[in-house]
C-alpha cells in the first residue's frame, strides 16, 4: 500500500536542508507521496529509508517475464480486481502442451500444430503465446531433448513442466537462453528447484493446494534468491481453484500481502477438449495469468483467446477501426453504399455479412468513438449531422451515382432528418446484420 506524505516524512532526516529543492522535508514528503518527486533528490536519506520506500512503492503484483525476443511475454503488474475500476494490463498467456513422450517427426508435427494456432478476429491477430513441454516420460534426458527440439522448431515462449528437479535442471541448462518458465516447485522440492532457477536465471512456478501454502512457499523461494515467481494452485476442482485465485489476488491487491503478490498459472491438462475450453475461459476471467492446455484443437483454443480479447480490452477505449469508406469486392458507381459505426465488432460483422452476399458494395464507417450503432445513436454520436459530415469528408458523392444510402434498421427513425440534411434517398436496411446477404441481393 502506498505511504502517505506524513508516513514518508517520518522516514526522512527532517533537517530541512533544502538540497532537494523543496523548502522543508514535509513539503518533499508530500511531493513524493504525489509522485511529483524522486527519493534520489534527497541526498540525506539513509539506505534504510531508501529500502523501506522502495518496498512500499513496489507494485502489489510483481511483473514476471519469460521467453525471448519478440515472443517474450509479461505476466503480473495488475492493480485492480475488476476491470471497470481501471483496466487489466497483462493479458492471459495461453500455452499448449507438448509431451516429451513424443520424438522425431511426431514431436515436430505437434510443435508445428501449436505454432499454427493463430487466428484473425475482428481485425486483430490472436494466437497461442507459449509451448509447455511436459515431462510425461519421467526421463530427464528425454525431457531435455524435447525442450531442445521445441527451441529449434518454435519461437514461442517456453514452459518446462515437471515434478522432478533433475529433469527441470537438465532441460533448463540446455534452453536457458530463451528463458523458460520452470514449473513447478513444491514444498518438498523448493530448495532444489529454486537453485536451478537461480543458476539459469529463469522464473519459477510455486505450486501448492492452498493460498496459505503458496504464501509459505514464495517466502522460502524468495529467501533462496529467486524473485520472479508465478503461483499455481494444483490438484483442485475448478470451483476451488477459482476461489483460491480470487483470494490470492484480493490479498495481493487489497491488503498488499507480498507473499501472494505474483501472477498465476493454471494447468488444464485433463478432460475433453470441450471441457478444457470451458475451464480455460473461466480461468481467464478469474484470474489466471497463464493457462496451459493439453488440446491443440483450433476450435477449442479460439474461445479462450476470444475471452482474453474481451476481458483485456481497455473499457475506457473501445476497440475501433478507422472511419472511412471500405470496399467489398470491386464495387462500381452503381454499387450499394452502406452505413455503420467504427466499433470494431460492428464493422467486422457487417463486413463479413456483406462479403457473404457476394454483392460488391461500399461501407461508409462513421466515427462514433468506437461505439455500436444503438449506443452511438442514444448518446447522440450518430445523428444526421455526423453522417452528413462523414459523407462529405469521404466524398461519397463521387463514389456512386444513385445517391442512395442504406442505414441500419435499428436507427430507421433518423431516416427522415438524414434525407433532409443530405438530399439523398435513405434506405432502411435490416435490423440484424445477418440479414444483409439477402437484403443486398434483393436491392442490388
C-alpha beads as a LAMMPS data file, in Angstrom:
LAMMPS data file: protein, C-alpha beads

444 atoms
443 bonds

1 atom types
1 bond types

-500.0 500.0 xlo xhi
-500.0 500.0 ylo yhi
-500.0 500.0 zlo zhi

Masses

1 110.0

Atoms # bond

1 1 1 0.000 0.000 0.000
2 1 1 1.368 3.456 -0.900
3 1 1 2.630 5.538 2.019
4 1 1 1.076 8.887 2.873
5 1 1 3.075 12.087 2.962
6 1 1 3.214 12.030 6.781
7 1 1 4.407 8.401 6.815
8 1 1 7.175 9.297 4.363
9 1 1 8.067 12.392 6.397
10 1 1 8.739 10.238 9.454
11 1 1 11.393 8.345 7.471
12 1 1 13.205 11.452 6.216
13 1 1 16.084 13.242 8.042
14 1 1 13.748 16.142 8.999
15 1 1 16.597 18.664 8.891
16 1 1 15.070 20.893 6.179
17 1 1 18.393 21.107 4.316
18 1 1 16.642 22.232 1.095
19 1 1 19.099 20.191 -1.021
20 1 1 16.079 18.547 -2.709
21 1 1 14.831 21.916 -3.901
22 1 1 11.863 21.938 -1.517
23 1 1 11.639 24.384 1.446
24 1 1 11.061 21.628 4.035
25 1 1 11.269 17.865 4.438
26 1 1 7.486 17.805 4.856
27 1 1 6.999 19.527 1.507
28 1 1 9.356 16.989 -0.096
29 1 1 7.470 14.106 1.556
30 1 1 4.171 15.406 0.181
31 1 1 5.702 15.651 -3.308
32 1 1 6.979 12.060 -3.002
33 1 1 3.540 10.809 -1.981
34 1 1 2.028 12.504 -5.033
35 1 1 4.769 11.013 -7.267
36 1 1 5.955 14.533 -8.149
37 1 1 9.447 13.943 -6.784
38 1 1 12.006 11.140 -6.577
39 1 1 13.788 9.933 -3.453
40 1 1 17.057 10.311 -5.366
41 1 1 16.617 14.085 -4.971
42 1 1 17.242 13.747 -1.204
43 1 1 20.984 13.227 -0.635
44 1 1 20.460 12.919 3.129
45 1 1 18.126 9.886 3.010
46 1 1 19.615 6.795 4.651
47 1 1 19.930 3.421 2.926
48 1 1 17.323 2.038 5.335
49 1 1 14.885 4.774 4.297
50 1 1 15.545 4.105 0.636
51 1 1 14.948 0.381 1.078
52 1 1 11.731 0.967 3.053
53 1 1 10.305 3.380 0.487
54 1 1 11.313 1.155 -2.421
55 1 1 9.470 -1.763 -0.824
56 1 1 6.399 0.363 -0.092
57 1 1 6.244 1.800 -3.611
58 1 1 6.688 -1.547 -5.405
59 1 1 3.642 -2.718 -7.418
60 1 1 1.326 -5.016 -5.420
61 1 1 1.778 -7.715 -8.083
62 1 1 5.247 -8.330 -9.452
63 1 1 5.899 -8.330 -13.192
64 1 1 7.338 -11.632 -14.415
65 1 1 8.640 -12.180 -17.944
66 1 1 9.685 -15.324 -19.777
67 1 1 10.536 -16.148 -23.362
68 1 1 12.914 -14.270 -25.613
69 1 1 12.885 -11.548 -28.246
70 1 1 9.620 -10.602 -29.919
71 1 1 7.876 -13.575 -28.287
72 1 1 8.708 -12.664 -24.694
73 1 1 5.546 -12.470 -22.592
74 1 1 4.786 -10.485 -19.451
75 1 1 2.660 -11.561 -16.523
76 1 1 1.520 -9.616 -13.489
77 1 1 1.574 -5.846 -12.884
78 1 1 -2.182 -5.950 -12.236
79 1 1 -3.614 -3.303 -9.906
80 1 1 -7.373 -3.974 -9.664
81 1 1 -9.761 -6.830 -9.000
82 1 1 -12.337 -5.668 -11.535
83 1 1 -11.691 -4.297 -14.989
84 1 1 -14.096 -1.367 -14.681
85 1 1 -12.035 0.006 -11.784
86 1 1 -9.205 0.786 -14.206
87 1 1 -8.137 -1.925 -16.652
88 1 1 -6.145 -5.174 -16.744
89 1 1 -2.588 -4.856 -18.005
90 1 1 -1.086 -8.274 -18.829
91 1 1 -3.338 -10.483 -20.990
92 1 1 -3.522 -14.152 -20.026
93 1 1 -0.917 -16.284 -21.782
94 1 1 -2.353 -19.382 -23.471
95 1 1 0.096 -22.278 -23.712
96 1 1 -0.410 -25.684 -25.316
97 1 1 1.432 -28.762 -24.086
98 1 1 3.938 -30.884 -25.964
99 1 1 4.761 -34.263 -24.428
100 1 1 8.356 -35.450 -24.183
101 1 1 6.906 -38.893 -24.843
102 1 1 6.875 -37.853 -28.499
103 1 1 10.040 -37.902 -30.588
104 1 1 11.264 -37.286 -34.118
105 1 1 8.664 -36.321 -36.709
106 1 1 5.755 -36.811 -34.287
107 1 1 7.237 -34.282 -31.873
108 1 1 7.934 -31.745 -34.610
109 1 1 4.420 -32.193 -36.024
110 1 1 2.927 -31.440 -32.598
111 1 1 5.089 -28.320 -32.236
112 1 1 4.083 -27.104 -35.712
113 1 1 0.430 -27.663 -34.791
114 1 1 0.900 -25.419 -31.746
115 1 1 2.686 -22.782 -33.840
116 1 1 -0.286 -22.762 -36.223
117 1 1 -2.802 -21.894 -33.500
118 1 1 -3.353 -18.300 -34.595
119 1 1 -6.444 -16.528 -35.829
120 1 1 -7.743 -13.208 -37.128
121 1 1 -10.788 -11.931 -35.270
122 1 1 -12.443 -8.528 -35.732
123 1 1 -9.285 -7.155 -37.306
124 1 1 -6.970 -8.418 -34.551
125 1 1 -4.407 -11.210 -34.856
126 1 1 -4.593 -13.539 -31.843
127 1 1 -2.534 -16.627 -31.120
128 1 1 -1.197 -19.109 -28.601
129 1 1 1.726 -17.492 -26.778
130 1 1 3.726 -20.398 -25.375
131 1 1 4.662 -24.068 -25.681
132 1 1 4.615 -26.137 -22.491
133 1 1 6.983 -29.113 -22.580
134 1 1 5.580 -31.788 -20.246
135 1 1 7.788 -34.477 -18.702
136 1 1 5.392 -37.386 -19.310
137 1 1 8.275 -39.817 -19.896
138 1 1 9.790 -39.340 -16.449
139 1 1 13.197 -39.225 -18.119
140 1 1 15.442 -36.182 -17.621
141 1 1 17.274 -36.904 -20.885
142 1 1 14.077 -37.181 -22.939
143 1 1 12.731 -34.012 -21.318
144 1 1 15.877 -32.023 -22.130
145 1 1 15.915 -33.344 -25.705
146 1 1 12.267 -32.383 -26.219
147 1 1 12.950 -28.897 -24.864
148 1 1 15.810 -28.501 -27.348
149 1 1 13.555 -29.592 -30.210
150 1 1 10.891 -27.072 -29.154
151 1 1 13.517 -24.330 -29.039
152 1 1 14.671 -25.212 -32.573
153 1 1 11.155 -25.551 -34.012
154 1 1 9.226 -22.744 -32.312
155 1 1 9.907 -19.133 -31.392
156 1 1 7.096 -19.113 -28.824
157 1 1 7.871 -18.681 -25.135
158 1 1 8.576 -21.966 -23.349
159 1 1 7.300 -23.523 -20.122
160 1 1 9.031 -26.580 -18.673
161 1 1 6.570 -28.730 -16.701
162 1 1 7.992 -31.443 -14.441
163 1 1 7.794 -32.516 -10.809
164 1 1 11.383 -33.787 -10.916
165 1 1 14.133 -31.246 -10.109
166 1 1 16.702 -33.268 -12.061
167 1 1 14.550 -33.107 -15.202
168 1 1 13.986 -29.356 -14.820
169 1 1 17.699 -28.854 -14.282
170 1 1 18.698 -30.879 -17.356
171 1 1 16.219 -29.066 -19.634
172 1 1 16.809 -25.575 -18.226
173 1 1 20.562 -25.876 -18.755
174 1 1 20.035 -26.542 -22.469
175 1 1 17.450 -23.829 -23.212
176 1 1 18.227 -21.145 -20.615
177 1 1 18.999 -18.588 -23.352
178 1 1 15.263 -18.440 -24.214
179 1 1 14.427 -18.013 -20.509
180 1 1 11.793 -20.705 -19.969
181 1 1 9.330 -20.686 -17.066
182 1 1 10.076 -23.593 -14.720
183 1 1 7.007 -25.420 -13.366
184 1 1 6.708 -26.395 -10.626
185 1 1 8.407 -26.151 -7.230
186 1 1 6.521 -27.716 -4.318
187 1 1 7.236 -27.583 -0.592
188 1 1 9.308 -30.766 -0.998
189 1 1 11.345 -29.570 -3.998
190 1 1 11.524 -25.806 -3.408
191 1 1 15.217 -25.697 -2.430
192 1 1 16.371 -27.786 -5.374
193 1 1 14.221 -26.088 -7.993
194 1 1 14.987 -22.588 -6.680
195 1 1 18.697 -23.371 -7.049
196 1 1 18.101 -24.426 -10.680
197 1 1 16.081 -21.273 -11.384
198 1 1 18.772 -19.049 -9.887
199 1 1 21.627 -20.763 -11.738
200 1 1 19.841 -20.479 -15.093
201 1 1 18.196 -17.075 -14.497
202 1 1 14.697 -18.482 -15.063
203 1 1 11.384 -17.555 -13.431
204 1 1 9.836 -20.247 -11.281
205 1 1 6.329 -21.565 -10.585
206 1 1 5.482 -22.266 -6.941
207 1 1 2.745 -24.907 -6.583
208 1 1 0.511 -25.703 -3.625
209 1 1 -3.103 -26.661 -2.982
210 1 1 -3.933 -23.501 -0.989
211 1 1 -3.145 -19.775 -0.881
212 1 1 -1.620 -20.246 2.593
213 1 1 0.685 -22.928 1.252
214 1 1 1.673 -20.672 -1.629
215 1 1 2.465 -17.804 0.742
216 1 1 4.830 -20.004 2.750
217 1 1 6.403 -21.373 -0.410
218 1 1 7.068 -17.999 -2.064
219 1 1 8.818 -16.750 1.073
220 1 1 11.055 -19.815 1.001
221 1 1 11.839 -19.395 -2.706
222 1 1 12.495 -15.679 -2.331
223 1 1 14.884 -16.379 0.545
224 1 1 16.768 -18.698 -1.831
225 1 1 17.413 -15.749 -4.140
226 1 1 14.657 -16.131 -6.765
227 1 1 12.498 -13.018 -7.229
228 1 1 10.486 -13.938 -10.347
229 1 1 7.782 -16.277 -9.073
230 1 1 4.444 -17.468 -10.513
231 1 1 1.748 -19.060 -8.342
232 1 1 -0.054 -22.316 -9.155
233 1 1 -2.945 -23.900 -7.241
234 1 1 -2.668 -27.592 -8.085
235 1 1 -4.949 -30.553 -7.536
236 1 1 -8.161 -28.584 -7.037
237 1 1 -11.597 -28.695 -8.629
238 1 1 -12.231 -25.759 -10.915
239 1 1 -14.582 -24.140 -8.363
240 1 1 -11.956 -24.315 -5.616
241 1 1 -9.188 -23.132 -7.908
242 1 1 -11.188 -20.073 -8.986
243 1 1 -11.922 -19.301 -5.332
244 1 1 -8.248 -19.660 -4.423
245 1 1 -7.112 -17.450 -7.300
246 1 1 -9.589 -14.779 -6.210
247 1 1 -8.425 -14.958 -2.579
248 1 1 -4.779 -14.654 -3.632
249 1 1 -5.454 -11.697 -5.903
250 1 1 -7.539 -9.875 -3.297
251 1 1 -4.846 -10.412 -0.671
252 1 1 -2.175 -9.051 -3.009
253 1 1 -4.085 -6.044 -4.317
254 1 1 -6.307 -5.057 -1.414
255 1 1 -4.047 -5.960 1.516
256 1 1 -0.663 -5.614 -0.251
257 1 1 0.220 -9.086 1.036
258 1 1 3.589 -9.507 -0.662
259 1 1 3.883 -13.329 -0.377
260 1 1 0.909 -13.612 -2.778
261 1 1 1.817 -10.614 -4.923
262 1 1 2.676 -12.655 -8.010
263 1 1 0.945 -13.674 -11.261
264 1 1 -0.627 -17.115 -11.545
265 1 1 -0.542 -20.236 -13.727
266 1 1 -3.229 -22.903 -14.177
267 1 1 -2.727 -26.369 -15.622
268 1 1 -5.656 -27.756 -17.637
269 1 1 -4.135 -30.980 -18.888
270 1 1 -7.051 -33.383 -18.441
271 1 1 -10.563 -33.758 -19.822
272 1 1 -12.108 -33.494 -23.248
273 1 1 -11.238 -30.553 -25.495
274 1 1 -14.700 -29.141 -24.762
275 1 1 -14.110 -29.326 -21.006
276 1 1 -10.656 -27.770 -21.350
277 1 1 -12.059 -24.887 -23.412
278 1 1 -14.708 -24.190 -20.761
279 1 1 -12.207 -24.280 -17.902
280 1 1 -9.788 -22.044 -19.790
281 1 1 -12.456 -19.386 -20.387
282 1 1 -13.389 -19.408 -16.692
283 1 1 -9.746 -19.150 -15.617
284 1 1 -9.138 -16.224 -17.967
285 1 1 -11.906 -14.367 -16.142
286 1 1 -10.741 -15.266 -12.593
287 1 1 -7.618 -14.690 -12.641
288 1 1 -5.087 -16.931 -14.374
289 1 1 -2.008 -15.260 -15.819
290 1 1 -1.103 -18.419 -17.773
291 1 1 -3.379 -21.282 -18.811
292 1 1 -1.696 -24.464 -20.072
293 1 1 -3.978 -26.667 -22.187
294 1 1 -3.416 -30.184 -23.490
295 1 1 -5.681 -29.802 -26.524
296 1 1 -4.400 -28.357 -29.777
297 1 1 -7.823 -28.318 -31.438
298 1 1 -8.255 -24.857 -33.033
299 1 1 -11.983 -24.796 -32.201
300 1 1 -11.160 -25.346 -28.511
301 1 1 -8.356 -22.766 -28.378
302 1 1 -10.263 -19.959 -30.118
303 1 1 -12.854 -19.442 -27.316
304 1 1 -10.081 -18.933 -24.756
305 1 1 -8.290 -16.426 -26.981
306 1 1 -11.590 -14.654 -27.648
307 1 1 -12.261 -14.422 -23.904
308 1 1 -8.861 -12.781 -23.459
309 1 1 -9.705 -10.242 -26.161
310 1 1 -12.922 -9.372 -24.363
311 1 1 -11.533 -9.236 -20.825
312 1 1 -8.290 -7.423 -21.541
313 1 1 -9.537 -4.560 -23.692
314 1 1 -9.427 -1.154 -22.026
315 1 1 -13.054 -0.418 -21.005
316 1 1 -12.396 3.294 -21.484
317 1 1 -11.034 2.826 -25.022
318 1 1 -13.352 0.734 -27.221
319 1 1 -11.658 -1.204 -29.999
320 1 1 -12.331 0.702 -33.189
321 1 1 -11.476 0.850 -36.880
322 1 1 -10.506 3.863 -38.930
323 1 1 -13.548 5.887 -40.034
324 1 1 -13.527 5.901 -43.845
325 1 1 -15.091 4.161 -46.845
326 1 1 -14.269 0.456 -47.168
327 1 1 -14.840 -1.610 -50.283
328 1 1 -16.282 -5.123 -50.516
329 1 1 -15.262 -6.842 -53.721
330 1 1 -14.845 -4.496 -56.686
331 1 1 -17.718 -2.019 -56.422
332 1 1 -18.673 0.437 -59.168
333 1 1 -20.546 3.752 -59.150
334 1 1 -23.765 1.731 -59.191
335 1 1 -22.959 -0.429 -56.147
336 1 1 -24.831 -0.139 -52.815
337 1 1 -23.475 2.222 -50.126
338 1 1 -23.966 1.046 -46.529
339 1 1 -23.551 2.963 -43.289
340 1 1 -22.201 1.679 -39.967
341 1 1 -20.126 2.828 -36.981
342 1 1 -16.420 2.386 -36.252
343 1 1 -16.839 -0.036 -33.330
344 1 1 -14.640 -2.957 -34.456
345 1 1 -17.102 -5.740 -33.703
346 1 1 -19.885 -3.876 -35.510
347 1 1 -17.776 -3.118 -38.568
348 1 1 -16.285 -6.604 -38.983
349 1 1 -19.695 -8.221 -38.527
350 1 1 -21.137 -6.005 -41.260
351 1 1 -18.094 -6.603 -43.452
352 1 1 -18.386 -10.382 -43.089
353 1 1 -22.089 -10.417 -43.887
354 1 1 -21.627 -8.052 -46.826
355 1 1 -18.932 -10.340 -48.227
356 1 1 -21.263 -13.318 -47.781
357 1 1 -23.795 -11.618 -50.088
358 1 1 -21.258 -11.649 -52.954
359 1 1 -22.578 -8.206 -53.886
360 1 1 -19.784 -5.633 -54.408
361 1 1 -20.534 -2.610 -52.234
362 1 1 -19.151 0.297 -50.204
363 1 1 -19.319 0.639 -46.421
364 1 1 -19.196 4.165 -45.016
365 1 1 -17.791 3.903 -41.478
366 1 1 -18.680 6.878 -39.286
367 1 1 -16.586 7.942 -36.300
368 1 1 -18.711 7.319 -33.191
369 1 1 -15.719 6.976 -30.841
370 1 1 -15.820 3.205 -31.104
371 1 1 -19.419 2.687 -30.020
372 1 1 -22.036 0.433 -31.608
373 1 1 -24.964 1.673 -33.671
374 1 1 -27.611 1.834 -30.932
375 1 1 -25.176 3.085 -28.294
376 1 1 -23.922 5.814 -30.622
377 1 1 -27.461 6.865 -31.553
378 1 1 -28.669 7.002 -27.957
379 1 1 -25.589 9.049 -26.993
380 1 1 -26.096 11.433 -29.956
381 1 1 -22.816 10.342 -31.503
382 1 1 -24.716 9.094 -34.549
383 1 1 -27.095 11.693 -35.985
384 1 1 -27.870 13.316 -39.321
385 1 1 -25.140 15.950 -38.990
386 1 1 -22.459 13.395 -38.084
387 1 1 -23.420 11.241 -41.067
388 1 1 -23.609 14.192 -43.447
389 1 1 -20.152 15.368 -42.367
390 1 1 -18.754 11.867 -42.863
391 1 1 -20.289 11.638 -46.340
392 1 1 -18.745 14.967 -47.273
393 1 1 -15.354 14.105 -45.807
394 1 1 -15.232 10.765 -47.649
395 1 1 -16.534 12.353 -50.872
396 1 1 -19.172 9.656 -51.406
397 1 1 -20.828 11.997 -53.922
398 1 1 -18.244 10.846 -56.450
399 1 1 -18.283 7.176 -55.458
400 1 1 -21.846 6.380 -56.516
401 1 1 -24.328 7.934 -58.941
402 1 1 -27.551 6.658 -57.398
403 1 1 -27.416 8.891 -54.266
404 1 1 -28.857 6.176 -52.046
405 1 1 -27.571 5.364 -48.561
406 1 1 -28.512 2.183 -46.670
407 1 1 -28.695 2.706 -42.907
408 1 1 -29.047 0.055 -40.152
409 1 1 -32.635 -0.894 -39.371
410 1 1 -32.151 -0.102 -35.680
411 1 1 -31.839 3.614 -36.492
412 1 1 -34.664 3.826 -39.035
413 1 1 -36.040 6.735 -37.004
414 1 1 -33.260 9.030 -38.263
415 1 1 -34.021 8.415 -41.952
416 1 1 -36.265 11.481 -42.381
417 1 1 -33.840 14.002 -40.874
418 1 1 -30.974 12.362 -42.752
419 1 1 -32.779 12.805 -46.075
420 1 1 -33.376 16.484 -45.266
421 1 1 -29.753 17.019 -44.235
422 1 1 -28.129 15.242 -47.188
423 1 1 -30.664 15.334 -50.013
424 1 1 -30.004 11.620 -50.534
425 1 1 -32.560 8.820 -50.601
426 1 1 -32.245 6.877 -47.355
427 1 1 -32.962 3.163 -47.487
428 1 1 -33.577 1.323 -44.233
429 1 1 -31.621 -1.922 -44.089
430 1 1 -32.242 -4.938 -41.871
431 1 1 -32.063 -4.636 -38.088
432 1 1 -29.726 -7.626 -37.852
433 1 1 -26.510 -7.782 -39.859
434 1 1 -27.095 -11.489 -40.534
435 1 1 -29.943 -10.466 -42.882
436 1 1 -27.626 -8.316 -45.027
437 1 1 -26.828 -11.008 -47.640
438 1 1 -30.491 -11.465 -48.607
439 1 1 -31.174 -7.723 -48.393
440 1 1 -28.245 -6.799 -50.665
441 1 1 -29.160 -9.471 -53.182
442 1 1 -32.690 -8.085 -53.332
443 1 1 -31.746 -4.379 -53.670
444 1 1 -28.593 -4.713 -55.790

Bonds

1 1 1 2
2 1 2 3
3 1 3 4
4 1 4 5
5 1 5 6
6 1 6 7
7 1 7 8
8 1 8 9
9 1 9 10
10 1 10 11
11 1 11 12
12 1 12 13
13 1 13 14
14 1 14 15
15 1 15 16
16 1 16 17
17 1 17 18
18 1 18 19
19 1 19 20
20 1 20 21
21 1 21 22
22 1 22 23
23 1 23 24
24 1 24 25
25 1 25 26
26 1 26 27
27 1 27 28
28 1 28 29
29 1 29 30
30 1 30 31
31 1 31 32
32 1 32 33
33 1 33 34
34 1 34 35
35 1 35 36
36 1 36 37
37 1 37 38
38 1 38 39
39 1 39 40
40 1 40 41
41 1 41 42
42 1 42 43
43 1 43 44
44 1 44 45
45 1 45 46
46 1 46 47
47 1 47 48
48 1 48 49
49 1 49 50
50 1 50 51
51 1 51 52
52 1 52 53
53 1 53 54
54 1 54 55
55 1 55 56
56 1 56 57
57 1 57 58
58 1 58 59
59 1 59 60
60 1 60 61
61 1 61 62
62 1 62 63
63 1 63 64
64 1 64 65
65 1 65 66
66 1 66 67
67 1 67 68
68 1 68 69
69 1 69 70
70 1 70 71
71 1 71 72
72 1 72 73
73 1 73 74
74 1 74 75
75 1 75 76
76 1 76 77
77 1 77 78
78 1 78 79
79 1 79 80
80 1 80 81
81 1 81 82
82 1 82 83
83 1 83 84
84 1 84 85
85 1 85 86
86 1 86 87
87 1 87 88
88 1 88 89
89 1 89 90
90 1 90 91
91 1 91 92
92 1 92 93
93 1 93 94
94 1 94 95
95 1 95 96
96 1 96 97
97 1 97 98
98 1 98 99
99 1 99 100
100 1 100 101
101 1 101 102
102 1 102 103
103 1 103 104
104 1 104 105
105 1 105 106
106 1 106 107
107 1 107 108
108 1 108 109
109 1 109 110
110 1 110 111
111 1 111 112
112 1 112 113
113 1 113 114
114 1 114 115
115 1 115 116
116 1 116 117
117 1 117 118
118 1 118 119
119 1 119 120
120 1 120 121
121 1 121 122
122 1 122 123
123 1 123 124
124 1 124 125
125 1 125 126
126 1 126 127
127 1 127 128
128 1 128 129
129 1 129 130
130 1 130 131
131 1 131 132
132 1 132 133
133 1 133 134
134 1 134 135
135 1 135 136
136 1 136 137
137 1 137 138
138 1 138 139
139 1 139 140
140 1 140 141
141 1 141 142
142 1 142 143
143 1 143 144
144 1 144 145
145 1 145 146
146 1 146 147
147 1 147 148
148 1 148 149
149 1 149 150
150 1 150 151
151 1 151 152
152 1 152 153
153 1 153 154
154 1 154 155
155 1 155 156
156 1 156 157
157 1 157 158
158 1 158 159
159 1 159 160
160 1 160 161
161 1 161 162
162 1 162 163
163 1 163 164
164 1 164 165
165 1 165 166
166 1 166 167
167 1 167 168
168 1 168 169
169 1 169 170
170 1 170 171
171 1 171 172
172 1 172 173
173 1 173 174
174 1 174 175
175 1 175 176
176 1 176 177
177 1 177 178
178 1 178 179
179 1 179 180
180 1 180 181
181 1 181 182
182 1 182 183
183 1 183 184
184 1 184 185
185 1 185 186
186 1 186 187
187 1 187 188
188 1 188 189
189 1 189 190
190 1 190 191
191 1 191 192
192 1 192 193
193 1 193 194
194 1 194 195
195 1 195 196
196 1 196 197
197 1 197 198
198 1 198 199
199 1 199 200
200 1 200 201
201 1 201 202
202 1 202 203
203 1 203 204
204 1 204 205
205 1 205 206
206 1 206 207
207 1 207 208
208 1 208 209
209 1 209 210
210 1 210 211
211 1 211 212
212 1 212 213
213 1 213 214
214 1 214 215
215 1 215 216
216 1 216 217
217 1 217 218
218 1 218 219
219 1 219 220
220 1 220 221
221 1 221 222
222 1 222 223
223 1 223 224
224 1 224 225
225 1 225 226
226 1 226 227
227 1 227 228
228 1 228 229
229 1 229 230
230 1 230 231
231 1 231 232
232 1 232 233
233 1 233 234
234 1 234 235
235 1 235 236
236 1 236 237
237 1 237 238
238 1 238 239
239 1 239 240
240 1 240 241
241 1 241 242
242 1 242 243
243 1 243 244
244 1 244 245
245 1 245 246
246 1 246 247
247 1 247 248
248 1 248 249
249 1 249 250
250 1 250 251
251 1 251 252
252 1 252 253
253 1 253 254
254 1 254 255
255 1 255 256
256 1 256 257
257 1 257 258
258 1 258 259
259 1 259 260
260 1 260 261
261 1 261 262
262 1 262 263
263 1 263 264
264 1 264 265
265 1 265 266
266 1 266 267
267 1 267 268
268 1 268 269
269 1 269 270
270 1 270 271
271 1 271 272
272 1 272 273
273 1 273 274
274 1 274 275
275 1 275 276
276 1 276 277
277 1 277 278
278 1 278 279
279 1 279 280
280 1 280 281
281 1 281 282
282 1 282 283
283 1 283 284
284 1 284 285
285 1 285 286
286 1 286 287
287 1 287 288
288 1 288 289
289 1 289 290
290 1 290 291
291 1 291 292
292 1 292 293
293 1 293 294
294 1 294 295
295 1 295 296
296 1 296 297
297 1 297 298
298 1 298 299
299 1 299 300
300 1 300 301
301 1 301 302
302 1 302 303
303 1 303 304
304 1 304 305
305 1 305 306
306 1 306 307
307 1 307 308
308 1 308 309
309 1 309 310
310 1 310 311
311 1 311 312
312 1 312 313
313 1 313 314
314 1 314 315
315 1 315 316
316 1 316 317
317 1 317 318
318 1 318 319
319 1 319 320
320 1 320 321
321 1 321 322
322 1 322 323
323 1 323 324
324 1 324 325
325 1 325 326
326 1 326 327
327 1 327 328
328 1 328 329
329 1 329 330
330 1 330 331
331 1 331 332
332 1 332 333
333 1 333 334
334 1 334 335
335 1 335 336
336 1 336 337
337 1 337 338
338 1 338 339
339 1 339 340
340 1 340 341
341 1 341 342
342 1 342 343
343 1 343 344
344 1 344 345
345 1 345 346
346 1 346 347
347 1 347 348
348 1 348 349
349 1 349 350
350 1 350 351
351 1 351 352
352 1 352 353
353 1 353 354
354 1 354 355
355 1 355 356
356 1 356 357
357 1 357 358
358 1 358 359
359 1 359 360
360 1 360 361
361 1 361 362
362 1 362 363
363 1 363 364
364 1 364 365
365 1 365 366
366 1 366 367
367 1 367 368
368 1 368 369
369 1 369 370
370 1 370 371
371 1 371 372
372 1 372 373
373 1 373 374
374 1 374 375
375 1 375 376
376 1 376 377
377 1 377 378
378 1 378 379
379 1 379 380
380 1 380 381
381 1 381 382
382 1 382 383
383 1 383 384
384 1 384 385
385 1 385 386
386 1 386 387
387 1 387 388
388 1 388 389
389 1 389 390
390 1 390 391
391 1 391 392
392 1 392 393
393 1 393 394
394 1 394 395
395 1 395 396
396 1 396 397
397 1 397 398
398 1 398 399
399 1 399 400
400 1 400 401
401 1 401 402
402 1 402 403
403 1 403 404
404 1 404 405
405 1 405 406
406 1 406 407
407 1 407 408
408 1 408 409
409 1 409 410
410 1 410 411
411 1 411 412
412 1 412 413
413 1 413 414
414 1 414 415
415 1 415 416
416 1 416 417
417 1 417 418
418 1 418 419
419 1 419 420
420 1 420 421
421 1 421 422
422 1 422 423
423 1 423 424
424 1 424 425
425 1 425 426
426 1 426 427
427 1 427 428
428 1 428 429
429 1 429 430
430 1 430 431
431 1 431 432
432 1 432 433
433 1 433 434
434 1 434 435
435 1 435 436
436 1 436 437
437 1 437 438
438 1 438 439
439 1 439 440
440 1 440 441
441 1 441 442
442 1 442 443
443 1 443 444
